[in-house]
Amino acid sequence: MDFKEGTIAIGRVLVAGEERNRTKTAEARLVRLNSRSLAALQRQRAFTQADGVQDPRYELP
């Protein structure tokens, strides 16, 4: 997730409730977020960081 550029990289997908390690085309893609999506993610980011929730993969906020 790049908040400055307003983009998100998609490399894994969820199909019928099951996580898959590749997309339909087997290539990761960069998706540009619209202003509404970016604003929602920024609000969630502020809420999550204020609550002290950490990313379990990296132990980083």
JOHU-V514235 format. One record per backbone hydrogen bond with DSSP energy under -1.0 kcal/mol. CO is the residue of the C=O (numbers start at 0). NH is the residue of the N-H. Records with the same first field share a line. If there is no record, write none. Layout:
CO=NH, NH
This chain:
1=5, 6
5=32
6=1
7=30
9=28
12=19
14=17
17=14
19=12
22=25
28=9
30=7
33=37
34=38
35=39
36=40
37=41
38=42
39=43
40=44
41=45
42=46
43=47
44=48
45=49
46=50
47=52
54=58
59=54
